[in-house]
Amino acid sequence: MIQKLLSVLLACAAVSQARTEPDSVVALDGSGDFKSIQAAIDAVPDHRDRRTIIYLKAGIYDHEKLIIPESKQNITLIGEDRERTRIRYHIYNCSCDEALNGMCPPESVKLWNGPTIRTAATLTIRGAGFRADNLTIENTAGPVGQAQAITVQADRTAFINCNLESYQDTIYLWTDGCRTYFRQCLVVGRTDYIYGSGIGYFDECEIRSWGGGWITAPATPRDQAYGFVFYKCDITYAGDSPREGDDGRPFRLGRPWHEYPRVAFIYCAMSEKIHPEGWGDTWRMDYAATSDELHLYEYGNKGRGADMKGRADWAGLRELKESEVGHYSVNNVLGGDDGWNPLDGE
């Protein structure tokens, strides 16, 4: 039964795998090989060349902060059901006297017995080649500060058919040059919730914002050709915010974090709740409005939020030329020197 379900999931995700049977099964009720996701990860042999498939039975996995260590490479987590297989935790970065290693609440932080991790992410990825399919990863801390769902520090990472949810800093693409691919995912947040200096390609995803915030906070290095690309995505609005005062307010496509941001929205459907300026918030980066080293692009978008007539008058914000659009294919953005294809399971 599990093997049949895995075959269907992988086919739906358009991920080619030579093997579909799991190496291990995690189930909260004890019916698998492990009750703990971290235990299943830790059991994977170090520096394994072939892919390791860990199958997660449906359930709410909310008792541990997770890490994929550098030595645990080519791991795939596959959920039984996208909505009912939920990996969640609730710690957040804080500076109060009660903080433990810069995080709160301390009684939850102290349960973490792994290496000190600078972010509060529910899942931190350091091992190259990681994949997640058909599950939800969330940080449930709410509007209290930085509370990542995922922190990605590894190259060649992919999320297929996943929900990634938080309020502030949902996705942190930490490392310069490291490539992450998102396919048909839902990303939810309000404040700078896709951020960092890594390369992120969002392919036919839904990007759902609460009011008053910013989707992206890019920090692309000057010599990096790509930052964040949103291709055929739905840029939508979320009501019923967990924070009073958000509902009804417009949101922005982003604000520059530092360095030389690169963001492109191509063939996206854009909510009417997008602020007409799109950007416009320099966020203590006075150079942002006048620097031609920011590359903030749009092309072929639709919906009331796609109208560029009211966009901020920034030197680096413009519509792409038709001849430039081809530069933003998956292969061009993510291929790198090794020709990585994120739709190839191995």
PyMOL commands that set and color helices and strands:
alter all, ss='L'
color gray80, all
select helices_A, chain A and resi 2-12+37-42+106-109+286-289+304-306+322-328+330-334
alter helices_A, ss='H'
color red, helices_A
select strands_A, chain A and resi 24-26+52-56+59-61+66-68+75-79+85-89+92-93+103-104+123-125+131-133+136-139+150-152+157-160+163-165+171-173+179-183+186-196+199-203+206-218+228-231+234-238+252-254+262-266+269-270+295-299+317-319
alter strands_A, ss='S'
color yellow, strands_A
deselect
rebuild
show_as cartoon
